[in-house]
Amino acid sequence: MFVLVCRFTELYVEEPTSTADLSVMIQDYLKNDCPSNPLVEGIVRLYRSLKELSKTKLLGGTGRSPHYSLRNLCRALEYASNHRCGSFHRSLYE
């Protein structure tokens, strides 16, 4: 296994944190659902707020602060886009 891993180059890329970058990514994930600008802006604000609150105030079920990453956001957007819970807005809520 180690031999295989040595043959690849690992690149570290910072998570996009600007509102513009996050908006483009969210619009791309939800492109089939034609999201409005206020909806996209709301998702960006929610994501950024959760990341900030997780550093200072939020605690998970184990008593530790939760970790919110871009991967979590992408998975949630993909789920909302692919699994209908009645309406698109309800899918986002779930």
BAPA-903783 format. One record per atom (N, C-alpha, C): residue in one letter; x, y, z. Coordinates in steps of 0.05 Angstrom, whole numbers, plus 5000, padded with zeros to 4 digits. Example, Ala and Ser with C-alpha at 12.3 -4.5 7.8 and 13.67 -1.06 7.14 Angstrom:
# residues 2
A526448865156/A524649105156/A526449345156/S525749555142/S527349795143/S525850015157/
# end
This chain:
# residues 94
M501749765000/M500050005000/M501750255000/F503850255016/F505650485018/F506850554991/V507550354975/V508750404949/V506850554931/L504350484931/L502350614915/L501950914923/V501850964949/V501451234959/V503851414951/C506251304951/C508551464944/C508551554915/R506951434898/R506951504870/R505051734863/F503651844883/F501852064879/F502952314892/T502152544881/T502852794893/T500452904908/E500852984932/E498653084949/E498853394948/L496653514942/L496553804941/L494553904962/Y495354104977/Y493454214997/Y492354474985/V489754494986/V488354724975/V486554834998/E486755095003/E485155225024/E482155215016/E480455195035/E477555205030/E476855485021/P475055515001/P474155774993/P472455895016/T473056135023/T471556265045/T470156525037/S470856625014/S469556875005/S466656814997/T464957015001/T462156994994/T461756934965/A463357054948/A463157014919/A463756724911/D465956614922/D466656344916/D464556144926/L463656184950/L461556004961/L458956024945/S458256264936/S455856304921/S455956154894/V458256164881/V458656024855/V458355724859/M459555624881/M459455344886/M456655254892/I455255404909/I452455334916/I450655344891/Q450955544875/Q449355564850/Q449855324832/D452355234831/D452955004814/D451654754824/Y451754714850/Y450454474862/Y447454474858/L446254714858/L443354734857/L442454834830/K444054804809/K443454914783/K440854804771/N440154554777/N437754434766/N435254544780/D435554674803/D433354774818/D432955074815/C434555204799/C434355494794/C434155654820/P436255644837/P436055784862/P436156094857/S434656234873/S434656524872/S437056634887/N437856884881/N440157004895/N439657024925/P437257104935/P436857114964/P437256844977/L436356634963/L436656364974/L439556284977/V441156334956/V443956274956/V445356434977/E444756694979/E445956865000/E445256765028/G442856675031/G442056565057/G443656315065/I444056135045/I445655895050/I448555965057/V449656165043/V452356255049/V452556365078/R450556535085/R450556645112/R450256435133/L448556235128/L448156015147/L450755855151/Y452055785129/Y454455635130/Y456655785145/R456956035139/R459056195153/R458356225183/S455856265189/S455056295217/S455456035232/L454755805220/L455255555234/L458155505239/K459855565220/K462755535223/K463755705246/E462855955248/E463656135270/E462656035297/L460055965298/L458855875323/L460055615333/S460955445314/S462155185322/S464855235337/K466055455332/K468655515345/K468255625373/T465855735378/T465455875404/T463155765421/K460955695409/K458555645425/K457255375421/L457355265398/L455855015392/L457354765403/L455754575413/L456854325422/L455154095410/G456453885403/G455053655392/G454153465414/G453153235407/G452153035426/G454252925444/T456752945436/T458952835453/T460153055471/G459053295469/G460153515485/G462453665473/R463053585448/R465253715434/R464053895412/S465654085403/S464654265382/S464554125356/P462354165341/P462154035315/P464054155294/H464653995274/H466354085252/H464754115227/Y464554365217/Y463154415192/Y465154475171/S465054315149/S467054355128/S465554395101/L467154465082/L466054495055/L464854225045/R466054005054/R465053745046/R462153705057/N461753785083/N459053765094/N457053935078/L457854175071/L456054345056/L455354225029/C457454125015/C456953994989/C455153754990/R455553595011/R453853355014/R450953435020/A450553635036/A447853735042/A446453845018/L447953995002/L446854114977/L446153894957/E447853694955/E447353474936/E444953314945/Y444653274971/Y442353124981/Y439753284976/A439853544982/A437453714977/A436653714948/S438653714931/S438053724902/S436953454891/N437853234902/N437152974892/N434852834906/H434252914930/H432152774946/H429952974953/R427752944940/R425453124945/R423853044970/C423553234987/C421853205011/C419353375008/G417953344985/G415653514979/G416553734961/S417753944972/S418654174956/S421654204959/F422754364941/F425654424943/F426454554969/H424854744978/H425354895003/H425254705027/R423354515026/R423254315048/R425754135047/S426654065023/S429053895021/S431454045032/L431654305028/L433854465039/L433654465070/Y431254495080/Y430754495108/Y431654235121/E430954015109/E431653755119/E434653715119/
# end
